[in-house]
Amino acid sequence: MVKKLTKHGNSLALVIDRPILDLLKIDPETPLEVTTDGKQLLIAPVSDEARKARFEAAQAQAHAKYAKAFRKLAE
């Protein structure tokens, strides 16, 4: 399927056809994650597992970077 972007105020919008929204169970309240690999735009409903994995990765990164400061704060 080839789509064109639509002007929406000062931005551009991608209109997603109803059959695709129904297939993926996406409604106006569904949070969507928009990512890119540098060549493609990826849009997917946010899953709780994906959100949890990103949070845990960020937490691990913060702990690795600031472990000393966290220990001092805990004292």
Secondary structure as UniProt FT lines:
FT   STRAND          6..8
FT   TURN            9..10
FT   STRAND          11..13
FT   HELIX           18..24
FT   TURN            28..29
FT   STRAND          32..36
FT   STRAND          41..45
FT   HELIX           48..74
//
